[in-house]
Amino acid sequence: MILPITGDEYARTVTTENCVAYVKATGAYMAAEAAAVDKFQDVFRLHFFPPGASVLFTHSPTGVLTVAFSRDLSVPESGGVAIENRQLCEAILESIIGEHGDSPAAKLSLATRLGDLLKTLIQAEGYGPGYSAGT
């Protein structure tokens, strides 16, 4: 975090302003999504984030969102709290790196890491440095 913020303020901003609107726009906002949003807000309720604190979201392919916290710039060691809801998981990811996402730094980090991963995979398959997918 750059500025201090309460967990309640953070969760309300993320879920109300970003995620709920996104899921409603997809037509998939049902009772399960409302319950997942409530759980998400509960996870943050008692936290306070000073400058330098961070939130780590882990998204599984099965739609489980894991939330962990750090009070400094380190990556949390433990797994945190899991919330099973594919729509919320996708909405959180969209709010961070989507077209109108909140984190340009996360977009850049993801693009860099995916680019490096693709280069590694291409080299592992035996394609040379001048390889172009279009040829």
Salt bridges, closest charged atoms under 4 A:
ASP8 OD2 - ARG12 NH1 2.87
ASP8 OD1 - ARG45 NH1 3.44
ASP42 OD1 - ARG45 NH2 2.63
GLU99 OE2 - HIS100 NE2 3.87
